[in-house]
Amino acid sequence: MRSRLLSLRSLPLLSLIMAAVFVLSTPLSASAAAAPVPDARSGTARQGKACGQFRVTGALPAPPAGMAVRQEVSVGDDCKPRLGPVRFVPASDGRRDTAADRRELRTWSAMYDCCGILMTALYTTSTWENVDSKVRDVNTTARHDWNREPWDGGWSLAGASQTGDCAGTCPGASAAAHAEFGYRGIFDLTGDWYANTHDSAVQLNGDGTASCRLDVTLRHTFIGWHWVRGCA
């Protein structure tokens, strides 16, 4: 697990949101609420602009071997999502399938503040084989990451789970991972203001095709937060 310290001069934890097949099931509030945010220079609270609860969900196609599909969505000045394009780029590790019937699919769902500091993230890796137009030997693992602050503050993992529906050889299979994060630290001492939830799901088909679905729910957001999601 990587741990990174927030700069006290960072803007009030701003960053995130995205989707390709984009569904805004819990819209971001158009009228911003006032949230107390510590002023690092004086140690007192000032009023910051919060954008309310936000939920974004959507699917990405699984890219060809050796490629990754990536998208970014940010919270605009009007508290509405700004969708970045869905891009196909070379996979960073150059990974390719080791055999015609052996597959690996990785997903990532990462939330950043306006300064590019990672707040919370969920990563999954699924491996399986395609044999005789069926899926076999499915295995999915999940990894979590979150940012900590001095004096034992920052984000923390509040809960996580995984599910899968194929234990042997199946016509197709799906696997899902869920992660919930809470925050108590420099920007909120109560622990009641921020909460991030990540959901990741992959659908594996007997013909070798696959798809990724990544959802995120934020209790509160700020202008400039951005969510990066991808599949490779």
N, C-alpha and C positions, 0 to 999 in steps of 0.2 A: 504493500500500500504506500503510495506516495503521499507525503504530507507537505503542504506549502503554507507559508504564513501570509496572511493578509497585511498589506501595508496600511498603517493608520491613516495615510493620506488618500486611500482609495475612496472613490465616490461610494454612496451608500449601497453596497452590494448590488450593483445593477447588472443584469445580463440574461438573456435567453429567449428562445421559442422557435419551432419550425414544423413543416410537413409537406409531403409531395401530393398525395391524395389527401387533401387537407380538410379536416372537419373540426370546426370550433364548437365543441359541445357545451362548454361553459365559457361564454365570451368574456373577454377582458373588459372590465368596467370602463366605460367611456369617460366618466367623471372620476378623477383621481381623488383618493382619500388621503388625508394627512396622517402620516405615521411618524412617531418620534424616532429620530435618528441621532446618535451621539455625534457631537462635533469634536473631532480629535484634537483640535487646537485648544479648546476651553474645557473639555470634559463635560459640558452641559448638553442638553438635548435641543435640537432645532427641528423644524418641520421639513420632512422630505416628501417627495411626490411619489406615492405608491399607486399602482394600477389595478389592484384587486386580484381576485382569483382568475386563473387562466388554465385552460386545458386545450391541448392540441393533440390530434391523433391522425395517423395516416400510414399507408403502406409504401414500401419501396421494392422495386424488382431486384431479385438477386442478380448481381453482375456476372459476366463471364469470368472464368478462372483467370487470375492474375490482375483483375480489375476490382475497383471499389466504387460504390455509389454513395454520394454524400450530399447532404442538404443542411442549410443553416437558416434559422428564422430568428429575427431579433424583435424586441419591443421598441416601436417607434416613438417619436416625440408626442404623438397623439394617443399613446397607449394601445395602439393597434399593431398586429403582427405584420412584419415586413418579410415576405417570403423570398428566400434566395432560390436560385435555380437548382434543379436536381442535376448533379454532375457525375459523369463516369470518369474516373481517374485511375492511374496505375495504383495497385495495392502497395502500401508503403513497405511491406516486407517482401514483395515480389513473390508471394506464395502462389503456387499452382497446385492443382489436384495431383496427388501422387500416382493415381491410377484411374482408368476410365470409369470404374464403378465406385471409386472412393471419393467422398466429398467432404468439404469442410466449409462452414459458413459462420462468419463472425458478425456481431452487431455491436454498435455503441450508441449510447444516449448520454450526452454530456452537457451540463449546464454551467455557463460561465457568467461572470459579472461583466460590467462595462469595461473593466481594465484587463480582461482576458484571463482572469484568475478562475480556475476550476472550482466550482462549489460542490457539485455532486455528480455522480456518474454511475451507470450500469453498463457492464460489458458481458456479452455471452459468446460462447463458442459451441457450435453444434457439429458433430461428426456423424457420418452415416455411410452406408453403401447402397447403391442401386443395383439390384440383381433381379433379372427376369421381370422387369417392370414393377418391382416392389422395393420397399424401403426396409433395410435391415441394420441391426446393430446401431441404433440411434443413441447418442450420448450428448448431453448438453450440460455445460458448466457455466456458472455465473461468477463475475468478479465485481466488486464495488469499490468506489473511490470517493473520498470527500475531503474537504479542506478543514484543517484545524487552525486555531489561533493561540496566541500566548495565554497563559494562566488557565489552561485546560478548557478553553472555549472553542466555539466554532460549530461546524456541522457534525452530525453523528448519524450512524445507521440505526434507525428505529425498528426496522423489521424487514425481512426478506423471505421469499419463497420461490420454488420452482415446481413446474408440472410438466408431464409428458404423457402421451397417450399410445406409445408403441413400445412394447417390451420385447418383441421378437422380430418377426417379419410381417410387414403390414403393407396394404395398398398405398398408404401415405401416412404421414406422421406430423404432429405439431408439438412444439415445445415452447414453454413460456417462462418468463422470469419476472419477478416483481420486487421492487425495493422502495422503502420509505425512509426519508431522511428528515431529521428535525434540526433546529438551530437554536443555540443559546450562546451569546457571546457579546462582542464589542457593539454590534448593531441592534441587539435586543437582549436584555438581561432576563426577560420573563420566560423565554422559550415558547411563547404563544403566537408569535407573529409570522414566522417563516416555516414552511414545510414543503418539501419537494417529493413527488412520487414519480417513479419511472416504471414503465411496463414495456417489455420486449417480447415478441412472439415470432417464431419462424414456422413456415409451412413447408414441409418437405414432400415432394411428390414422386411417385414411382417412375415417372418418365425422366427424372433427373432435374426437373425445374424446381424452383423454390421461390419464396417471397419472404420479406421481412416486414414486420409491423412494429412501430415504436410510438408510444404515447407518453406524454408528460403532463402532470398536473401540479400547479403551483398555488399555494395558498395566497401569497402576495408576490407581486413583481414590481420592478422598477424600470424606467426607461433605460435602454441600453443593454439590458440582459439579453443573452442569446443562447439558443439551444442548438447543438450540433448533433446530428444523428447520421448513421451510416450503416452500410452492410457490405461485407467483402468476403 
